[in-house]
Amino acid sequence: MKPVDDRVQIFLDQTGDVFAWVVKNLQTSAEYFCGQITLGIMQNNEVIAGVVLSNIRENVDVWMTIFALDKKWCNRRILRALFGVCFDVLKCRRASVRVDASNQKSVKLIEGLGFHKEGVLRAFEDNGNDAIIYAMFNNECLWR
């Protein structure tokens, strides 16, 4: 029996399939994401997470949107690659994230990654929930 390769791998979504999968699962509109690059994360040949980098202003800012089915996507190697794209390839000085304030798992993840809370947009989400804006500067990133 051939051993199963269960390593988590990151890849550039060149077909748009991962982007469409993220949009569908987040129940949002593709138009929300301007000028996006999507990275897929897979294990055992199945996509377990997608990260959309959008509203990219090279040398300035990138917005990150993450959807995951499995927390195994979040390991040091994947985080180094992900933040390497943001800060080394795109040369951004900051990465920004918006989180639904009621999604405590996402809040905990984002804060655990080292993002800093910048503000709250009251009743901003489609469901009427508050949104929290987080940012991480290049020199604050623990994953590079």
ABEGO torsion letter per residue (X at the ends): XBBBBABBBBBBBAAGAAAAAAAAAAGBBAAABBGBBBBBBBBGGBBABBBBBBGBBBGABBBBBBBBABAAABBAAAAAAAAAAAAAAAGBABBBBBBBAABAAAAAAAAAAGBBBAEBBBGABAAGBBBBBBBBBAAABAAX
